[in-house]
Amino acid sequence: MDGYINLWKPKGMTSFDVVRKVRHAVRVKRVGHGGTLDPLAEGVLPLFIGRATRLVEYLGSGAKAYRATVRLGMTTDTLDREGEVLEERDPSGVSRRDVEAVLPRFVGTIQQTPPMYSALKHEGERLHRMARRGVTVERPSREIVVHTIDLTDWTPPAFTLDVVCEGGTYVRTIAADIGDRLGCGATLYGLIRSRVGPFLGDEAVSLRAILEFEGSFHKSGAATHPDWWLPLSLPFQGWRSLRLNENGLQAAMNGRVLDDASGEWGELPGDPDPPFIPSAPEDLAVALTPKGEFAAILERQSEGQGLWRPRKVLIDRNPGTSPPIAAG
């Protein structure tokens, strides 16, 4: 079974806990996710199943959308409500206009220092493990991209932000930095991720539905694909595609260079939706089997010569095991 699950992660679970439960339910060893969500957070957690785990990198170019509840006047060691309170101040002098005035500082390509309570590593050890021992180390700032930040609710001392940003952005840190700018401190009180690239929150499936699927397997261990099983083509909307002939398929499976005569060119269903679904790259394409199944990612070898080399081959020598390309 190869494809994606657009899963709604509940509060109180780590992303790894979700992966572990889903791996058992669908009986597939290779299960990954498209971006960690803290236990405090809920929302869209794309899961990559089987050979789809080899395509995680292509989701990284799409933006993510969050709804964040921020509380003024309090700082914690984790930058969210689950941490130990470090300081409390009176935020009554901060107005909605004050918050709106500082938000533009956090839009665009900016520098951000990752929090200690994160999964990043320092000399091979996770930062959050060091933080729990009371150890703090210098973390170099990183370049992040924030497309938009909108103040959508003002209920002092709390307010709500809608944030659209690229991967690698810590919304906890944005909340804390806003508090620093305002001079009263702030901490993240709640977080919902409503979109990751092409994965939409209102189309996500619950963890309960996934776990109930466990009993639907046949004795052979195979199962039909449920409604929430998404095809391998989903992150590649609008990409050029090459439906291979039999000779082209054999060549791709053996890693040989393909030319335009290896099949019929077309385009995968769907349209770009920046910043969530970027325009298709000019130097990459998707190869399909003669039956329309996802076969490989192709990389252009030379401009104007119609030569493409398989960059990642997903099809095996027994095609027919992957979900077909969606028809719309």
Disulfide bonds with the S-S distance in Angstrom:
none
